[in-house]
C-alpha cells in the first residue's frame, strides 16, 4: 500500500515540500493554522515568489481543472493524523526577540498538536532547522503524548533549500540526510525519497545530533566563506587591491573553489543570519561556546559591509551629509529570484541612508510589496529607469539578471549624475564606463 504524506506548516518550506511530494507520486495532505494560507494554497496560489512553485502546486492541488488531485490542505489535526503514514514538520524557527537563541515554540506546538492524535504506526519527520538536542527532547514528548506509544517514531531530515531553486532542490537534492533510531524509520524515508535516490542523490543516515548539526554547520561554513572574501575586500580597499581579481586567483585552487567568493554587501535572508546566531547560542548552552567564537566575527564582518556601503555612497556624493541627495537603489530582496526581504542588506542600506536624510527610491523586480510593508517611508518606483530618474548616485544592491542586462546609456539619460556603486560586484565595469558612468565597487578602489 502506497505511503501517504502529510506536511505540517505550509510556509516557504512546507508549501514546496508538499508540492514536491505530490510530484513524486504521493497522496499529500498539508496542514496550517492560518485560514488565509489554506484558502490561497487550495486555489493553487502561493504567498511568496519562488520560481516554478505555483505551477507545481496547480499541477497537483485537488479541485483545479487538469490537476492530479494528489494534494489537499486542511486545518484539522485529527484528519492529518488519520490520513498520514509519514508526517513532515516544516514550521518556522525564528530568532527569539532580544537574543540569539532559536524560538522553538512553533515546532513544539506542532509536534504536541499532532502527537496527541497519532494512534497507529506513524513516522514524524522534522525538517525545521533546530538547535542540536531538540530531536531527543521531541522524541520523548511524542512517546508521552501519542496514543500509539512506541509505534510512533521521530526522525530528523534537515532541509537544504536555496531560495530561487527550492523546487529543484527538493526534487533533485544534492544530498538527503536523515537522523533515525531504527531500521524501520530509515526504510520509510528511503521509500519517500526513492526517486531522487534512484537518480543519484546521496543518502546519509545518521543519529539525531549529527542530522541536526548538518544544516547549521553547512550554513556556518557558507557564511564563513562569504565573510572571508568580504574581509579581503576591506583589506583591498585599504591596500589598493582588487578583490575581484583576488577571488578569481584563489578560486582556481581546488581546495577553495570559486563559489561564493564574490565580495559585496553581505548575506541576509531568513536562514543564514539567524542560524549562525542560534548555533552560537546553543554551543554556549552545551559548554562548547569557544568552538564557535569565530562565528561572532563572521556575523560582525557581514553586518559591517552594510555600513561600509553607506560610507562609500557618502564619499561618492562628496563626503558630506545625505540631506537633499537623491539616491536610487536597485534591489530590495536579500538575493535574486526571490521576493524575500527578511534581513535584506539592500533594504538595510537604503533604510540607513534614508534615516540620514537621503531621498531614497527603490526598485526591485519581485520584492516591492514586501519592501513597502517593511519600510513604508522609502520611495518606490515601478522600473529601474524611474528609480534612477534625477538620482545623484545609483546603488546596485541585489544581483538580479534584469539589472545586469540594463542599458547603461539609457539609464544615464535618466540620472542626474552618472555614478554607480556596485554593491555586488556583478556588473561589467567597462560597459558602464563606456556609457559615461563613474563605476565603483566594494573592494576595488582602483579597478
Secondary structure, DSSP 8 states (H G I E B T S, - for coil): ---EEEEE--SHHHHHHHHHHHHTT-EEEEE-S-HHHHHHHHTT--SS--TTHHHHHHHHBTTSTT----EEEES-HHHHHHH-SEEEE-----B-TTSSSB--HHHHHHHHHHHTT--SSEEEEE-S---TTHHHHHHHHHHHH-TTGGGEEEEE------TTSHHHHHHS-SEEEEE-SSHHHHHHHHHHTHHHHHTT-EEEEE-HHHHHHHHHHHHHHHHHHHHHHHHHHHHHHHHT-BHHHHHHHHHTSTTT-STT---SS---SSSHHHHHHHHHHHHHHTT-GGGGTHHHHHHHHHHHHHHHHHHHHHHHTTSS--TT-EEEEE--SSSSS----TT-HHHHHHHHHHHTT-EEEEE-SS-HHHHHHH-TTSEE-SSHHHHHTT-SEEEE-S--HHHHT--HHHHHHH-SS-EEEETTS-S-HHHHHHTT-EEEETTBS--
